[in-house]
Amino acid sequence: MNPFDHYPKSLKKMVRYIKQDASLEQLNEIKKLIDVSIYKRSLILSKGTERKKECAGG
C-alpha cells in the first residue's frame, strides 16, 4: 500500500490538480495558502507541547 493512501481523498485530489491542471499563478496561490496553514498549525501544536512539558514539570 502506498503511504499516500493514508491521506484524505481531498488531499489526493489537490495533488492531482497541482500536477495536471494548475497554472503558475494558481500554484503560487496554493503554495502561500499551504505555507500559512502549516505555519499556524505548527504554532498550535508547539504550544500544546510546551503546555504538556509545563504540566509534567519539565
Summary of the structure (lengths in Angstrom):
residues: 58
radius of gyration: 16.7
end to end distance: 39.3
largest distance: 51.0
contacts: 101
relative contact order: 0.07
helix: 84%
strand: 0%
